[in-house]
Each structure stands twice: as C-alpha cells, then as structure tokens.
Amino acid sequence: MTSTPTTASGVESVQLCRSGPVATIVLNRPERKNAIDTAAWVQLQEAVHAVAEDDDIRVLVLTGAGGNFSAGADLGGGEDSRRHRTQLERMQWFNDIVLSIHALRIPTIARVDGLAIGIGMNIALACDFVVATDRARFSEIFIKRALSVDGGGSWLLPRLVGLHRAKALCLLGDMIPAAEAQDLGLVTYIVAPESLTSTVDDLAARLTAKSRLALAQTKRLLDEGLSLTLEQALENEARAQAINIASEDFKIAMEQFRSTTTETSATNGKSAANGKSDG
C-alpha cells in the first residue's frame, strides 16, 4: 500500500494516511508501545474527525507503529493538566473520542500486532473487524493499576463474550493470547505477522467494493439491534431497506445482477444445445 502521511497535528504521535478510498490512522509512539498521551489523544481526535468528514474515505484501518497496537493510556506523566479542570472532564474527553470511532458510518478495521491493552484493547474492539497476528496479546489491565475498566469495555465486553467472561477479563486483568481472544469472539481473523498488512488490505478492498450506503445502514442496524425489541428492529430494517432500494447503488447492483443472470442463462443454453447435438 502506497500512502502519503498527513499529520493530524504538529507532532506526529498519530499519523493519518490515505490510499485511495482507504484511510489508515497509525498510533505512532513506538518508544512507548504506542501508549496514548495527551498530544496523541488530541491528534487521534483530529484524525478521526477528518475521516468522518471525508466522503471519499470508504474504510478506516486503525493500527500502531513498531510492532504493537497500543499499551493503553500513558500513565507515565507529562500530561497537560491545564486541558481539563477535573479528571472526570478528562475521562469524558476520552469517551468522546472512543464514541467517535464507534460512530463512524464506514467499516473500521483494527490491525493488531503485539500489545493491545487497557483502553488500547477497547479502542481495537470499537472497530468492526479485529485482524490480529498470532503474537498479539490482549488485556483489560486496569485492575492491576487499581483502576476500573474504561474506554467502553463495560459495554462492549458483555455483548461480545457474555457477562461472566467479561468479569473474568476485567476483574483479573490477565494477558490473553490472540488465539484465546479469537475463541472468545474478540478477534475476527488471526494471521502470521508477515501476512497482517496484506490480509487487512484484502479485507479493505472487499469492503470498498460494496455499497457505502448499504454498509452504513447494516452497521447501524447491528449496533442498535441489541438494545431493541424484535418489533423495533424489524421497523428499522424496513426503513433502511426503503432507503437502500431508492439509491443509485441498488440500481447499479440490480443491473449487474441482471447482466450476470443473462450471461449465465445464455451459457447454460449453449451448453445444453451442445450436449443435445453431441448426443
């Protein structure tokens, strides 16, 4: 993939790159295992906003530099205390950034190598797909720092793995390998490290080939569906489908379907005629 880095702010703690319709946000603090400090949070917020505002972007890939996804929030000091009056305000700012990732209308892919722990793990889980290497490791490490789960983990995990397994992950804070994370339903695909980029590129290409509108509608229906009754979900599906059917994407898809059906019928007819003649 050939991309041109665009800094989200002055210092490149986060890089925003474009390759055609695919954007990639790179957490770029490899010396800190991509732990996210204040400057990186600012740049991540700006990068996600830029992606949300660009209608030409069809898929977002979120990843980390230097062999790790993210070691979570940087607790090593150097925070800008002037940005927020209270810790609660700071946490609410984090929440806004996580929500902005989750709320993107386009498909999102977390490309995970190495560590994805704490809020780094939950940012990965906020994406629609998690593609990890077989050496990736995950942890809801908060409890080992005398902290409770954040970054949306209390909402995401029970829905992904069930309540009891979510409690085990959060109350123990164990580090789990990629294979176990996949067994729990946290990881979509596991690949060898050398195949990570090509696998994500192929997945992004498959997604960009599909209707942007239909993808956005489907993503919204699934995200909202768990909190709705069946009646409400069916009504939402009906509204979404009415919008899809009125779209140009649907017209193009139907033309392609009819063309393919006609070609298949013609081919089958020729094969049948040839078989009869040969008999």
N, C-alpha and C positions, 0 to 999 in steps of 0.2 A: 504494500500500500504506500503510495507516494502522497505525503501530506505536507502542508505548509503551516508551521506552528504560528499561532496568533496568541500573544499573551493576553490573559484576561485582566491583568493589571501590570504595574511596573515591574515587579519581581515575579519571575516565573516559578512560583510554588505550584501553580496549576497551569497547564497548557491546554489550549483549545485548538484542535487541528481539524481540517476538512479534507475529505477525499470524495469528490462528487457529492452524492446525497447523504454520505455517512460522516457524522461528526464524532470525534474522539476527545474526551476530557481525560487528561493524564494528571494524576496526583504526583507531583514532581519534587519530593523531598527524600530522595533515596537514602541520604545520610541519616535520616530519622525514621527509616522504614515507612515513609510517607505518612507519618503522624501529622495530623492537621492542626496547625496553629492558627492564630487569628488572621494573619495575612493570607494563609491558604483558604480559610473559610470565606474571606471576602472575595477572593478570586474564584472560588468554586461557585459562590452565589452568582457572580457576574457571568461566569461561563454558562451555567445552566439557564440563566435568563436570556443570554444571547442565543442559545439553541432554541429555546421556546419561542423566540421572536422571529426566527428564520424559517420561512415556509418552504425553503428549498432543502432543508435537512429532513431526511426521512427516517433515520435510525441514529441513536446515540450509543456509543460504546464508552464505558467508564472503566478506567484501569489505573494502575500505579506503575511508577518507574522503578528500575533497578531490582526486579525480582520479587517485589512484594506489592500487594494491593494497598493495604493501609493498616498501620498499627493503632488506629483509632485517633482520638483527640490527643494532642500533645500536652501532656501534664508536666513537662519539664521546665516550666517557667517561661518568661519572656512574653506573657500575654499582655495585651493592651487593655488595662483596667479602665481607661478613660472611655472606651467604646460603649460600655453599659454601666448603669448605676448599680445594678444588683446582679447576683449570679442567676436569679430567676430570669431576668431580661436576657442574659447571655444564652441560657438554655432555650428560651423561646426563639431566639435568633437561629440557633442550630435547628430547631424544629421547622422553622420556615424554609430552610434550605433543603432538609430531607423531604418535606412536603412538596417542594418544587420539583424534585427529582421524580417522586412518585406520581405527581400530577401531569407529567409530560404526556401529550397525546400520541407521541410517536413511540414505537417499541424501543426499549432500552436493554442493553446487554452489559453485564458486569464481566470483565475479562480479568480473572483472578489467578495470580501466581503468588506463592509464598504466603505471607500472613494476611488474614482479614479478621481483625479482632476488634472488640468493642464497637464503637459507632462505625468503624470501618466495615465490620461484618454487616451491620444493619443497613448501611448505605448500599452495599452489594445486594442485599436481599430486597431493597426497594426497587431494584431493576426487574424487568420482566423475565430475563434469562440470566442465569449464572453459569458461565463456562469457566471451569477451573482446571488447573493442571493436577496431575496425580501427586504433586508435592505440596499443594496448597493446604493450609491449616486454618481452622476457624475457631473462634472462642468469644463467648459473651463474658468477657474477662472482668466486667465491672465489679463483681462481688469481691474479687481478690484485691481490689483497690478501695474497699469499703464504700463502694458506690452501688446504686441500683441501676437496672437496665435503662438505657435511653436510646435515642435515635429511631424510635418506632418499634423496637424489639418486643415490647409488651403487647403490641397489636399484631405484628407480623408473625411472630413465632407460634402462638397458639393456633393460628389459622393454617400455618404451614406444616406443623409437626404434631399438633394436639397439645392440650394443656399440660399433661404430666411430663411429656418430653420437654416442653418449653421450660417447665420449672426445673428439670434436671440441668438443662443448659445454663439457665440463669442463676440458680442457687448454688451450683458447684463451680461454674466458670471454667470447666475443663476445656483443654485444647483438643479438637477432634480433627482427624484427617479428612481429606476430600472424599474418600470412599464412604466413610460414615455419614458425612454431610449429605452425600447423594442418597444414601439409604433412607435418611430422614426426610428427604424431599427438599433440601435446601439448595442443591446443585442440580442444574439441568443436564450438563454434559461434563465428563472428565476426559481429558486428553493428555498426551505426553507434552512436556514443556515446549518441544520444538514444533508441535502442531497447534499450539494455542492461537497464534495470530491467524493462521490460515483457516482454522475452524471458525473463528469469530468472523473473519471476512466473508466466508461462505454463508454463514448464517445471516449476516447483514445483507448480503446480496439477495438471498431468498426473500427477505422481508421487504426490501426496496422494490422488488418486482410485483408486490401485491398492492391493492388499492389502499392509499393513505387513509381515505375516509373509512373504509370498512375495518381497517386495523384499529383506528382510533375508537370507532363505535364498539368493536368487540372488546378491546381493552377496558373501556369504561364499564361495559355491561358486567364483565367478570369481576372488576374491582368492587363494584357496588353490590353485586349479587348476593354476597354472603350476609349482608345486613337487611335483605328484603324478604318479603314473603314470595311464594311462587307466583301469586297473582300479580304482585308488583313487578317481578322480574319479567313475566310474560308481557305486561303492558309496556315496559321499557324496550323489550325486544321488538315489539310491534312498531313502536315509534322509530326506533333506529333503522329497522328494515325499510320502512316507508321512505326515510331519507336516503338510504342506500339505493333503492330502486329508482329514485328520481335523479340520481347522479350520472354524470358523464362516464365515470368509471364503470358503472354497471352496464351502460350501453356498449362500451368497448368490450367488456368481458363477454357479453352475450353475442356480439358479432364474432369474436374469436371462437366461442363455443360452437356457434352455428357453422362457421367455416371448418372447424375441426371435424364436426359431425358429418358434414357433407363430404369431406375428403375421405373419411373412414368408410362411409357408405359406398362411395364410388370404388374404393379399393376393394372392399368386400364383394361388390358386384362383379368386378373384373375377375377376382379370384374364383367366384362361383361359376362364372361363364367359362373360364378356362378349364375348370375341373369337369364341367359337363361336356365340353368339346373333347377333352382328352379321353373321356370315358367312351 
